[in-house]
Amino acid sequence: MNHIIQQTAEYVRTQSEHDASGHDWWHIYRVWRNARAICEYEQADTFVVELAALLHDLDDWKLSEQGDGEPHRARAWLETCGVDCVDTVCEIIANVSYKGAGVANTMKSQEGLIVQDADRLDAIGAVGIGRAFAYGGHKHRQMYNPDIAATPHTSFEEYKNSNSTTVNHFYEKLLLLKDRMNTPTARRIAEDRHTTMVQFLERFLTEWEGEDI
């Protein structure tokens, strides 16, 4: 099984190492590492968790040419590996993404909850701040515009089609993730990372308004 994990890691790296949207190989690596760490505290199938963590962004609707969120490429890769957990891993990948403030989490398995937590941990804190602005630049979004209000999206379609500012993304998603962690381990880690984002936004808005001059 270890050789399949390593082959999968090498494959994913070739597919993502030139990404500039915040979904590059090192994001995948951190999610993989986070998922393994959470697995040490939570009972789950480590093999399934590692495969899903490595493959979770391969068909991301934000990055995929097909953009339908179905794990086409991940499934094809898993089938070439001859593993017996193809459907389980693909179900995790299909449900891992955040889909809006008003959209319920559809993840069912403990393995999926762990991978989801690992991915969400990388979306918050100092690294999450950097990734948010990298993605915003990649999508040609404004950094901040005080005339554009943040929107609590009530459906995936609303969230998917939003073209709001990067700072609004904190209020529409990133600041909500602390309370949406699934495992005790992730909830503990998320506390400090959440505080980092709150402090950053306070400082950002202070400088934006020139209140420090």
Steps between C-alpha positions, in 0.01 A plus 500: 500500500786739572619478142154600376503804729844602375404449135187707557701777665741507205212507252319783678820701528548489123143626456514784753855623546460800264168619644494866613148513645584372849415141402854395413692189602597651835135557588437133417803400705380698803150349478655154472718570804209650697279203419764252619544697823126508570485126430736442791226624734187389316417141403483467122635312199835672445540367145168650390577827679841536334370423151210743537726772642745465212232497231249744651576794267565310179144563379415809707221694326703820545792355305368222278431559131177300534413689817219266607663390823491132407829318567562382143880516504527369855282201414705424189821511703363278778378245248849475350628433854261206541384599849168380641402835656440699180138589577576587863784736409303659216202563727730687739648709219155587365384629839813656649455858379325783681190598302361806677405626845145368473586164342506191724804275517430176310811310610408163649811300589749559779776486240327775304452717806872476573602595145252787504646627827854473364404700192316763702792544739714599202241763404536692828781657702807665350525253213129538434539878476774458241298247304191722500684788337681268258164362383345846483781619276473186290128577443564874439293598802526828689691475825243708683220740414302653789206557266456124446343319796575143598220254416404189705434269204197278549569263211796347321403679179516836677837416650639354176400803292613763749770743389534693824819650645770300677435670835130412468605137455616502862149589617326274247709192577831510685378644831219243503727196478606491867149403604466253212790275590393140550760350733623611844857511368414739218283716726795545737739600220243728338469724806845660463476519121164673525644757741781571254247587229295722731812693598606533137162640393499748787845623396408501130194719557692729735757566228232523231328780692832665585427478871862420576631824346 
